[in-house]
Amino acid sequence: MSNFIPVSTFPFAGHTVRRMGYGAMQLAGPGVFGPPKDRDACIAVLREAVASGVNHIDTSDFYGPHVTNQIIREALHPYPDGLVIVTKVGAVRGSDGSWLPAFEPEDIERGVHDNLRNLGLDGLDVVNMRIMGDVHAPSEGSIEKQVTALAELQQRGLVRHIGLSNATSAQVAEAQRIVEIVCVQNHYNLVHRADDALVDELASKGIAYVPFFPLGGFTPIQSSALSSVAQRMGATPMQVALAWLLHRSPNILLIPGTSSLEHLRENMKAAQCVLTDAVLAELDAIGRSNGEQ
């Protein structure tokens, strides 16, 4: 595996997508609430992302709410062939910006229609069911009612493929008994490794794993160690963290988000980062120091 550059694509939702995608959450205002300060800059970022080869965009109508989807529509509609837009339901926003569960079948249907309307689509490529038992981490509990509601919307042609967000292995298995699951989106990165077994389980089944917060949960010591590796490589810590995820497993799809063209370009270069065996071993040691193995 010395000087190994991972494969750059993965079969996903009936398409072949590049593993370096784009997450739209940061296109909204502070706290993912309200409009951005520079809408034109957000539109420019989206257009450059797609021009650079991104064909997997992650969003939700509860970002803003409605803001990110409306910006995506303004920037990219009519959408280019092969662009996979993944959205999620399961929450709404309070007037104070709070995140509130929206788990009943009527909530899920309303969320799907909100996404359709604001994206300007007749059908959604992929809809993730965001599980809100514990907002910050997966927690056990049946999701049969929610997945069944999405499966019924799929039968009506409003949803093409279904995924899960903030899910446990048991919930993935429960959902798969109801409908095909094409992706799982959870918190996972170099130091937050609680999903190691789930990543491998999904890889064996050809199911995409989409990690969020690529630099979330690092201690100052871990951040310092990552920065040291990045400095020696002539890269940024984010580039190295993303490159590690690409090396971790071929089913991992990345969705780093930014509203800055400069950061977008930096993130895209992570796909070209070469990690030697020695560097990978050093990075894995940073992760093991978190005690989540």
N, C-alpha and C positions, 0 to 999 in steps of 0.2 A: 504493500500500500504506500510505499515511499513516493513522494512527490505526486500524489494522486489527486486528480481533479474529478469530482463526482459528476455523474451523468446529469445533464441539465434539464431534462424533461421527465414527465410522469403522466401516465394515462389517467384521466380524471373526468368524471361526469360526461363520458362520451367524446371527450376531446383529448388532445395531447397538449398539456400546459407546461410552460416553463416553470421550473421550481422556484425561481425568484419572481414573486408576485408583488402586489401592492395592497396595503391596508389603508382604507379611507378615513379611519376614525379621526385622525388629526386634521382633517379638512374642516371640522366644526370649530366652534369657539372654545375658550377655556373650559375645562371640565367636560368636554364633548357636548357643550350646550350652547345654543345660539349660533349666530353666523360667525365666520372667520373675519379677521380684521382686513384681509386682502383676498377677496374672492378671485380676482384675476390671477393672482399667484397660484391659487389652488387649481384653477383651470389649466394653467400652464404646466403644473406638475403632472396632472393626469394625462395631458396630451403627450408630454415627453415620455412618461412611463410607457405608454402604449407604443409610441414611436421607437422606443428602445427595445421593444420585444415583449413587454409584459402582456400576458393574455389571461391573467387570473387576478381579479380585483375583489377584495373583501370589503363589505359594507354592512350597514343596517339602517333601517328607517328610524330606529330610536337613537341614532347619532344625530344630535342637533336639537330636537328630533327633526326629521325630514331634510335637514340641511345638506348632509353629504350626498344623499341620493339625488337631490335636485342639482347639485354641482356636477355630479357624474353625468347626469343627463345633458346638462348644458355643454359640458366639455366634449362628450364622446358620442352622443346620439345624432344620427343612426349609428349603432354600434358596429365595429368591424367584425367580419366573419371570424369565428374562432375565439372571440373574447368571452371568457366565462366570468360572470358576475355572481358572486356568492353573497347571500345576505342572511340575516338571522331574525328570528322572532322569539318571543318569550318575556319581553319586558316593555314597559312604557316609561316615559319620563314625567316626573312631577313638575309642577310649576316652578319649584325651587331647584330643578336640575337633578333631583333624586332619581334613583333607579328602582322601579317598582315591578314586582312580578306580574306577568300577564299570561297566565297559564291555562285559562279555560279555553275550550274549543272556539268559542266566539272571539276571544282575544286573539287567538292564533290566526283565524280567518281574517280578522280586521288587519292584523299586522301584514299578512300576505298581500292584501289589497292595497295597503298603504305603500308597500314596496313596489308593487306593480305600477301604481299611479305615478309615484315620484320618479321612478326610473324610466317610465314610458315604455313598459313592456307588456306583452300579453301573457307571458309565462316566465317564471323565474328559473334560472339554470339550476341553482342549488339553494336550499333553505336549511340553515342550521337551527335546530331547536336549542335555545340557550336555557340551560337548567339553572334555576335560581335558588336551589335549596340552601346553599351557602354561596353568597355572591363571590367570595374570593377563592374558593377551591371546590373541587367536586365533592359531593356528598351523596350517600346512598339514598335510594327511594325510587319507587316505581314511576316510570314516565310513559306507561302504556297509553294513558288517555291523550297525552300531548302528541305522541308519535302517531297514534291512530288518526287524530285530527289532521295532521299533516299528510298522512297517506291518503285520506279522503280528498284533500285538495289536489294531491298528485293525480288521483283518478279522474278528477275534473279538468286536468290539463293546466292548472294554474302553477303547479310546481313540477319540475322535471326530476330532480334528485333531492335526496334528504340527507342531512348530516346532523351531528350533535355538537354542542359546545358546553364545556364545563362538565364533562361526563366521566363516569367510572366505567371500568371494564364490564361490570355486571349490567349497567344501563345500556352499554353498546350491545351486549348479548340479548337483552330484553327487546331492544328496538329492532334488532336483526330478525327476530322471530315475527315481526309485524311487516317490515319493509326493508328493502336493500338500503344499507347505510354506506355512503361514499366517502365520508370524511369525519374526523373528530378534531375539534379545535379546543385545545387546552393550554394552560400556562406551563411552559416547558422551556428550559434553556440550559446553558452550560452548568449552572449551579443548582437550578431547580429541577431535580431529576426524579421526582416521585413517579413520573409516568414512563420510566425506562421500559418496564415490562409491557406496558400498553403499546408503546411505539413499536416494539418488536412483534407483538401479537397482531397488530393491524398490518404491519409490513408483510407478514406471512399470508395475509388475506387479500393483499392488493388494495387496501383501504388507505387513503391519504390521511396523514397526521399534520395538522396545521398549528404550530406553536405560536402563542402570542407572548408579549413581554420578553423579547430576546435578551434584554439587559435587566430584567426585573428581579429583585430579591437578592442582589449581590451585596455582600458585606464590603466595607471599605477595604479590607485586606484582599478579598477576592478581586475587587475592582482594580486594585493596585497591581496584582499579579497579572491580570488580563492586560492592563495597560502596558506592562513591561514587555509581554510577548508581542503585543501590537507594535510597540515602538521598534523592537528589533526587526520586525517584518516590514517596517515602513507602511503600516496600515493603521486604521483607526480601531479602537476596541469594538465598535459595532460591526465593522467588517469582519473581524476575527470571530466574534460571537456568531454572526450569520454563517460564516464559512464552516465553523464547527458543526452547526446544525445541518448544513448540506452534507457534510461528511458522515454525520451520525447515522443516517438511514436513508435509503433512496426514496421512501414514501413521504419524507418530510417536505412540505411545501411552505415557503416563507412568504409572509405578508408584512414586511416592515412598512411603517407609515411615516410620512413626513409631509409638511406643507412647504418645504424648501427645495428648490431645484438643486442646490449644492448637495444637500443631504441625500436626495434621490440618487444623484450620480454616484456618490460615495457608496450607497447601499448596493447599487447595481454592480459595482466592481467587486463586491464580495464573492460573486459567483466565479470570478477568475482567481481568487486567492488559492494558492497552493499550500497545503499544510503537510509538512513532512511527518514521518512517524514520530520523530523526537518532539516536534511541536504538539502533535496530537496527544502524546503522553503527558506533556507538561500541562496542557489544557484540561485533560481528564483529571489530573491531580488537583487542579483548582476546584473542579466540581466535587470531587470526593471529600474535600475539606468542609463541604456544607453539611455532611452527615445525613443526606437524604437517600443514600444508596439502598 
